[in-house]
Amino acid sequence: MVIYASAVGALTTTRAGAIDAQPNAAEVEAFLYLNPAKIDLQIS
């Protein structure tokens, strides 16, 4: 969830406005696909 929220924030900062700047789900998924997280998500 944090990675998804971070992607939304990253995309939002590239646009003007507030509500209109929010990306849709497809844009976030594309961003995450093109910019995979570089952290270990496994819980020990």
Residue pairs with C-beta under 8 A, 6 or more apart in sequence:
3 32
3 37
4 28
4 32
7 28
7 31
7 32
7 35
8 22
8 23
8 28
10 31
11 23
11 27
11 28
11 31
12 21
12 22
12 23
15 21
23 31
